[in-house]
């Protein structure tokens, strides 16, 4: 796909809307604009959950932009499961092993709600502009730490510590399990005209600025995954 000939719109969270002044060169959208030499209409808001993106006020903006969009980049779901609510998806550590740390039924309920928002997104696109390609991604495997940004975060480690999962290897694998569950749901999403980019496994330990956000090099790596996937279409 020649992105230079397409109108590209983005909606999402901080992976698409990360402040330039935090020395990352912006989020994925800013890096993709630079790499592809294009301009992207970016509606993303850092901190948004998927339910905010599909709320009436933001939905109205999205609908207007969808009318003339060829590609919609969408980043949603990360904030739905990460944050103070992360402890809700966890069982207390009673020696059962980290592979049994996640309460599968609760996580499924949360992901069901997230995917309902995605279904709404597909419905809106189908009604307004069915030829617009929706592009999604699955984030990557965060490294739980006490690293936040400014007054925000950390988003994962406090919940893991609270539930008794204090070993760093266990913490990483528990967070990885939750993100894989989200990615699997997006891979299986049955929307028409949809491209899912599997970004998981792209980032190394030196590619993170804090618990859940890449640094400059990390965002560049993710943007290159987007560009490579779109170029093959």
C-alpha positions in Angstrom: 0.0 0.0 0.0 1.3 3.4 -0.9 0.5 5.4 2.2 1.4 8.7 0.5 -1.7 8.3 -1.7 -4.0 7.4 1.2 -5.7 9.5 3.9 -4.8 8.0 7.2 -6.6 8.6 10.5 -5.5 7.4 14.0 -7.5 6.9 17.2 -6.1 5.5 20.3 -4.3 5.9 23.6 -0.8 6.9 24.7 0.9 4.5 22.3 -0.4 6.8 19.6 -0.4 10.1 21.6 2.9 10.2 23.6 4.3 13.6 24.5 7.2 14.8 22.3 8.8 16.6 25.3 9.4 13.2 27.0 12.2 12.6 24.6 10.6 9.8 22.6 9.9 11.7 19.4 6.2 11.2 20.1 4.3 7.9 19.9 3.8 5.4 17.1 1.9 7.9 14.9 4.6 10.5 15.0 7.3 8.0 14.1 5.2 6.5 11.3 4.6 10.0 9.9 8.4 10.5 9.8 9.2 7.1 8.4 6.5 7.1 5.7 6.8 10.9 4.9 3.0 11.4 5.4 0.7 13.4 7.6 -1.8 11.5 9.8 -4.9 12.9 11.4 -4.4 11.9 15.0 -7.4 11.8 17.3 -5.7 9.8 20.0 -5.7 10.9 23.7 -3.2 9.5 26.2 -4.9 7.6 28.9 -8.0 6.7 26.9 -9.7 3.4 27.4 -11.6 1.9 24.4 -14.9 3.0 26.0 -13.8 6.6 25.9 -12.8 6.4 22.3 -16.3 5.1 21.4 -18.1 7.5 23.7 -20.6 9.9 22.1 -18.3 13.0 22.0 -15.2 11.2 20.5 -17.4 9.0 18.3 -18.8 12.0 16.6 -15.3 13.2 15.8 -14.3 9.8 14.5 -17.4 9.4 12.3 -16.6 12.7 10.6 -13.0 11.7 9.9 -14.0 8.2 8.8 -16.1 9.6 5.9 -12.9 10.4 3.9 -10.4 8.0 5.5 -8.7 5.2 3.6 -6.9 3.8 6.7 -7.9 3.9 10.4 -5.1 3.1 12.8 -6.6 2.1 16.1 -4.8 1.5 19.4 -7.2 0.4 22.2 -7.4 -2.1 25.0 -4.1 -1.5 26.9 -5.6 1.0 29.3 -8.7 -1.2 29.7 -6.6 -3.9 31.5 -3.6 -2.0 32.9 -3.7 0.4 35.8 -5.0 0.2 39.3 -7.7 -2.3 38.1 -4.9 -4.8 37.2 -5.3 -6.4 40.7 -8.9 -7.4 39.7 -7.6 -9.9 37.2 -5.2 -11.5 39.7 -5.6 -14.2 42.3 -3.5 -13.9 45.4 -0.2 -15.7 45.5 -0.7 -18.9 47.6 2.1 -20.9 46.1 0.1 -22.0 43.0 2.7 -20.8 40.5 2.6 -17.7 38.3 0.9 -19.5 35.4 -2.2 -19.7 37.6 -2.1 -16.1 38.8 -4.6 -14.7 36.4 -8.3 -15.0 37.2 -9.4 -16.2 33.7 -13.1 -15.5 34.1 -12.6 -11.9 35.2 -10.1 -11.2 32.5 -12.4 -12.7 29.9 -15.2 -10.4 31.1 -13.0 -7.4 30.8 -11.8 -8.4 27.3 -15.4 -9.1 26.3 -16.3 -5.5 27.1 -13.2 -4.3 25.2 -14.1 -6.3 22.2 -17.7 -4.9 22.3 -16.1 -1.5 21.8 -14.2 -2.9 18.8 -17.4 -4.4 17.4 -19.0 -0.9 17.7 -16.0 0.5 15.8 -16.5 -2.0 13.0 -20.2 -1.2 12.9 -19.5 2.5 12.6 -16.9 2.0 9.9 -19.2 -0.4 7.9 -22.0 2.1 7.9 -19.9 5.2 7.0 -17.1 3.9 4.9 -16.8 0.2 4.5 -13.7 0.5 2.3 -11.7 2.0 5.1 -9.1 -0.4 6.4 -9.0 -0.8 10.2 -5.5 -1.5 11.5 -5.0 -2.8 15.0 -2.0 -3.9 17.1 -1.4 -5.9 20.3 1.2 -3.7 22.1 4.1 -5.7 23.6 5.2 -7.4 26.7 5.7 -4.8 29.5 8.3 -5.1 32.2 6.6 -4.4 35.6 8.7 -1.9 37.6 8.1 1.2 39.7 8.8 3.4 36.6 5.9 5.7 35.8 5.9 9.0 33.9 5.5 12.3 35.8 2.6 11.8 38.2 1.2 8.8 36.3 2.0 5.1 37.0 3.3 2.7 37.7 0.4 0.7 36.3 1.3 -3.0 36.9 3.8 -3.6 39.7 1.7 -2.2 42.5 -1.1 -4.7 41.8 1.3 -7.6 41.4 3.0 -6.7 44.7 -0.3 -6.3 46.4 -1.5 -9.8 45.3 1.8 -11.3 46.5 3.5 -11.7 43.1 6.8 -10.0 44.0 9.3 -12.1 41.9 10.3 -10.1 38.9 10.3 -13.1 36.5 6.8 -14.0 37.7 5.6 -10.4 37.3 6.9 -10.3 33.7 5.2 -13.6 32.8 1.9 -12.6 34.4 1.8 -9.3 32.5 2.8 -11.2 29.3 0.0 -13.7 29.8 -2.6 -10.9 30.1 -1.3 -9.1 27.0 -1.3 -12.3 25.0 -4.9 -12.8 25.9 -5.7 -9.3 24.5 -3.7 -10.0 21.3 -5.4 -13.3 20.8 -8.8 -11.6 20.9 -7.7 -9.0 18.3 -6.3 -11.7 16.1 -9.7 -13.5 16.2 -11.7 -10.3 15.7 -14.1 -11.0 12.8 -14.4 -7.5 11.4 -14.3 -7.1 7.7 -11.4 -5.1 6.0 -9.2 -5.5 9.1 -5.4 -5.8 9.4 -4.0 -6.8 12.8 -0.3 -6.2 13.3 1.3 -8.5 15.8 3.7 -6.2 17.5 4.3 -8.5 20.5 7.9 -9.6 20.8 9.3 -6.6 19.0 10.7 -4.7 22.0 13.7 -5.7 24.2 14.4 -4.7 27.8 16.2 -1.6 26.6 13.3 -0.4 24.5 11.1 0.8 27.3 10.9 4.2 28.9 8.7 3.1 31.7 6.4 0.2 32.6 4.0 0.4 29.6 5.5 2.9 27.2 8.4 2.4 24.8 11.3 4.9 24.5 12.3 6.6 21.3 14.0 3.5 19.9 11.0 1.3 20.9 8.4 3.5 19.3 10.5 3.6 16.2 10.6 -0.2 16.1 6.8 -0.5 16.5 6.3 2.1 13.8 8.5 0.2 11.4 6.3 -2.9 12.1 3.3 -0.9 11.0 5.0 0.4 7.9 6.3 -3.0 6.9 2.8 -4.6 7.3 1.1 -1.8 5.4 3.7 -1.9 2.6 2.9 -5.6 2.0 -0.8 -4.9 1.2 
